[in-house]
Amino acid sequence: MFKKLLPTLVVSLLVLGPIFYFSQISDRLRTSLPIFHSLNSREWGTNETIQENKQATEALPTACSPRKKFVFIKTHKTGSCTAAVIVRRYAIYHNLTVLYPAVASGPNMLAWPFQPAEEDYIHTPDEQYDAIVNHMRYNKIWLRSKFPADTAYFSIIREPTGHLKTAMNYYSLPKLMKIKSKNPVQTFLQDPWKYKDLSEAYFDFCNMTWDGTRNHQAFDLGYPTKAADDMERARKYIGELEADFTTMLILEHLDESLVLLRRLMCWEVRDVLYDVAPKNSRNYSYKKYVPTAEELANLRRWKAVDYLLYDTFNASLWRKIAAQGPDFYNELRYFKEVNKRVSTYCHDRKKGEPNLTVVASKWNSEFQVDSYICMLIKSPVSPLMKYIRKDTPDGRKGYDILPPRSNMKAIIQGQPTFKYTIERKKYLESKAHRKRKRKRTGI
């Protein structure tokens, strides 16, 4: 009897064995990341995947709760517009009380390079605030007077070489330094110290010196221009920043930075999605220039504080990621896929098209992406303030903070600097009036 059944058993094992093996492999793959449908589908994941991810989500610890009090220091020329859209969107989603500028028009600067004056921002009746999402220079004492001790602080910085190139272009620094070559970065890096007296800009209205070529990022984070050569002071200050800040986003590792931010803030995956299309990206002739080893060595000495800042927080980023465990990289792969698909959907979405459903995963609950969410994700940074301001009356017309780019233009033209746009407007009107008068009188 057994001999008669033996051939049948062998055939069964040969057929069913591989099926069982590949079934096991499939199960393992399914539990690591959600399986996405094709681009034509508007829901990600099969019913089985949804169920598995719901079980995984239920198994996660629920000890942490979202941190909804934070200060985002929006630095200049660091990719901060992308990060600012994220934090402003979070403030809108969660109806946070934001400390924002009194005047709605203009560049929405809270304060720079001085600390905010009482008349420059909207006050709440109880002087209680949840967040800051506008440009301002980091001022620990002032911020601690407005926010509780458990407030999270974070910002964004970038590798100093790229920062120098974009700052050179944006602020017209070659004109300030009277560099007329086709590649001003190359010319400057051959001997930065040659231009020291020309690269420093003095804002007379607030008695502040700033150098767009030197330690601009450290300056935005509160370090004084005049202490550029005091490395002992720089090390102490940056050590304090590292202790004060929850994390620092690094532009060159933006996805890793955002996944870490999400975890440290106990936010949802949807809270840190961003539009993959660059915001405020500009083209200029020397954008892709790669400095020589000698030029980079000069830059590292010239921008010593910015390099110390970058190296410190770059190392800190990877230490914090390592502390998260190997699961971090599973989430990172998942985040990149979700972010890409949401961004594609939002850019390709047509009127009346069904919402996109992102199924639950180990790192997020199920959520929908509709036209409103797409609008917030794709929006330039400034228009989002109207959703934060809501029905707040506009402040004194013309008393929006004059951006540094405008004051740099004034310095290049040999004109005084001002705090408010209305002050510069009045100055220019007066200057034009005097010119017309001289022309009429012939004097």
Steps between C-alpha positions, in 0.01 A plus 500: 500500500775746602698413184197586286459840676870590493507640141193712578662640818822586315311685226297690762815610683663612176195710408397636838850556645594795276152647537535495879855643481404793277191561710726542805733737309199700382368530854835629623521758224143613561563574865807719438342767277152556355449377144397785272266479205599642164485874438151462352368387838397755760530265795824346612516143624282191477239407758750254649761774529252735665417236758866419567589867538205563732625217718853642490370845591300362790814326626700823514556666840271799551697669777597813305264779408557758225712798598302806394718771648800575282721777367625461145787737425468570128858556387594666170595316179496154660193338343298645786200575278435126459525451876288809567216363286505186716483683833242754379287218368527329840389820671200521265406131542507524878367854543808614691538847646795639307702804600504679163574844351255784554500586129366246253663648190868477412735208559340394832814556702452498874834668567852510355773564605352651819263343752125555443361825638165496680328686214635263233289194581140413585441450871253251643294607804688261729838531321502122448638362172554158346746566219719729293524429126645824356846642440667619817848488647537254788492687830489258791411752771213654304359165389513354851295798617223410252499119499495235776800284587366193316491680163683321218755702301621407154633663185667408171858547377697395193857423391689834502631480140151488351387764745774741387403464134130564554568789739740657248226495238201593717652799680704627201815462710737524200372857449552574869860374479559652155582162345438516125613155387264251336558261791501717814505195730826379347651849517391546860623160619850560369545747789188573712694717747574746218129592502441514876443876517267483200298188592380633835171691485402741774129547579507848650136498614575225754878534542565148369779364278430203273711312247313298239818322391626388837290340776151589381336185637661538842391865498137399437533270799622783723879505462655849455689592183781666694585171677583320174858428609422404860474122463495435874190716527354333190547149643332602824210669321436214259515256792222702663300494176533122484364478855217747432379360167291183472653437158646679200381423148786451253410597143730239344323231706151647503301174497703354785461828691123504454449138605706571813302819562175306468616249758639754746185713472266197497334634185327307221664410169257733322627788715847494342413438135631761258485593133797345321499790252761750630373826649678832434765328288703745289744446216823696462823450308718373787238283672668173400856617553708255706778677692853357495651336808695818573188717467306267730780519756479880485122486540524266798730749674289800394169342601644317800199559725249393234704185435514426872123551516439271204744228609359499854137464400572263213673266746214551746247403233667166435545426871131557560408288200723216625324519837167438323603149397483321161124557476581863414616402153184300435301814576735709288436280195128513569505880541685555173248284314198667659641848446575433135157355432312777681703765319434334164129471578475866602675622185302271266165535677212618283179667611247249633757222532455264799703564812817302553484257793822417682431183696609448858855384561724433796577873507167664421127462507305507173453845353357665190664749268244735346518823299537711817792293628662514156463876496673530837782265397567676167456853631786750508588585857362855534135441396455245779508782756146606406371167636693557822397864536135419421297816569773688686491869398810620320745707699639842418518525121857515377648391831604156382863411568729589211675179384881486506512478120341847474741646753792341316384669181494830691855450633630417151342824374652700785164556672401464868333186633159488665289274718166549324403512132312827552819668623689402186205603285493846660876533459483414129203735446687781673811430295298503177330826606836669562624380163194644322539827689865530400406430140233775505719760668818403323686479831 
